[in-house]
Amino acid sequence: MLAWTKDSGALGGLTLTEVPDPVPRHDELVVRVDAFAPNPGDLAGLRELPGGAVPGWDGSGVVISPAADGEGPRAGERVIFLSLDAAGWAECRAVPHSMTARATSAISAEHLATLPVPATSALRGVRRLGSVLGRRVLIVGATGAVGRVAVQLASRSGAYVIAVARDAGRHADLRRLGASETHRSVESVRGRVHGALDLVGGEQLVAAYRLLDAGGTVIALGHSAGADEVFPYGAFVADPSTANRSVTSFFLGAEPDLVPDMTYLAADRDLDVGPLDIRQWTELGDWVAAGGPRSGGRVVFRVERA
Ligand SMILES: NC(=O)c1ccc[n+]([C@@H]2O[C@H](COP(=O)([O-])OP(=O)(O)OC[C@H]3O[C@@H](n4cnc5c(N)ncnc54)[C@H](OP(=O)(O)O)[C@@H]3O)[C@@H](O)[C@H]2O)c1
């Protein structure tokens, strides 16, 4: 089969080449990959991969052969999948059934491909805040793949959603998705919040922590700013109104039992993943070499076979 492999000598560090078909473990099924949408973590992780490795965490496709242990989707079923053991930028991949969810054929392969890592992370992040019904929830980095879904899920769950995105031109869209307030920076948010999902890090995370109610939590899910988080002296000195606040880290790979949540997301025709910039997968190497530029929404690669 064809796959993109790590090749330090190639432009962008990737070559589309012939590799052996995947050999599944007993708990893995083999999927024909139809589409994938690179995540920031996929791109950041390229540097660490050894030569010849196939990158790519997630995507959508159709099961070619079910898992030998009899669990999970059957041959011919449409699925979404994720595995942080990369291998997805290929015509086929092996993936554990514990990371594979049935998907409806009523949703396009390209839309489905945007879901596994970001939407599942958004769902788990929002859920970790506990009941948000009637509570103020801050989402920082709301225009990204995770943030966009988090705004919708928190709003559906009854939260008063405060969305922070540096591009004010996209605030109207965030309000349409369910945000009650929009800001360009956490600094301009007034009033306390029950919890926050932070996709940006740096000063925005520190500012989000300052806004927490007693007992509130910032989920430090993303680190897009690539900046230090410096808490001033006194940030953790508490009084009754600021007691028991916390910042907690998050790692999707450590989250248990993802299939029911992935199945929920893959069946959700109302989830708005934004505009998709759909390209042929043969263009992936050039796109990575150019730094993974985005202008018209999430970039999705469609795997066309000869
Ligand atoms: N911990 C985990 O398990 C896990 C799982 C999934 C994702 N993540 C991480 O979560 C983060 C978001 O992922 P994603 O897929 O949503 O990425 P994304 O689509 O690239 O979105 C990134 C978001 O951060 C904003 N942003 C980037 N740099 C910024 C800066 N310097 N100041 C303010 N805002 C900034 C972007 O704003 P613009 O739209 O204006 O560019 C966008 O809203 C990434 O760091 C990713 O690696 C972690």
The ligand as an ORCA input file, in Angstrom:
! r2SCAN-3c Opt
* xyz 0 1
  N      -3.939     17.351     25.634
  C      -4.487     16.665     24.638
  O      -4.701     15.449     24.734
  C      -4.866     17.399     23.397
  C      -5.840     16.882     22.529
  C      -6.186     17.665     21.411
  C      -5.566     18.882     21.191
  N      -4.621     19.305     22.053
  C      -3.963     20.603     21.874
  O      -4.981     21.592     21.955
  C      -4.581     22.734     21.204
  C      -5.695     23.109     20.230
  O      -5.852     22.064     19.282
  P      -6.713     22.356     17.981
  O      -6.744     21.097     17.196
  O      -7.984     23.039     18.354
  O      -5.755     23.421     17.269
  P      -6.124     24.578     16.254
  O      -7.288     24.160     15.426
  O      -4.848     24.923     15.597
  O      -6.615     25.783     17.183
  C      -5.721     26.513     17.968
  C      -6.478     27.642     18.616
  O      -5.565     28.397     19.396
  C      -5.567     29.754     18.941
  N      -4.225     30.301     19.057
  C      -3.085     29.819     18.499
  N      -2.027     30.558     18.871
  C      -2.514     31.536     19.672
  C      -1.919     32.616     20.360
  N      -0.595     32.849     20.301
  N      -2.733     33.430     21.093
  C      -4.050     33.204     21.159
  N      -4.683     32.201     20.510
  C      -3.910     31.371     19.788
  C      -6.025     29.686     17.512
  O      -6.521     30.950     17.118
  P      -6.676     31.348     15.563
  O      -7.900     30.593     15.080
  O      -6.859     32.820     15.606
  O      -5.404     30.893     14.881
  C      -7.098     28.616     17.642
  O      -8.264     29.133     18.215
  C      -3.248     22.357     20.535
  O      -2.183     22.818     21.373
  C      -3.296     20.831     20.538
  O      -2.021     20.263     20.462
  C      -4.262     18.601     23.149
*
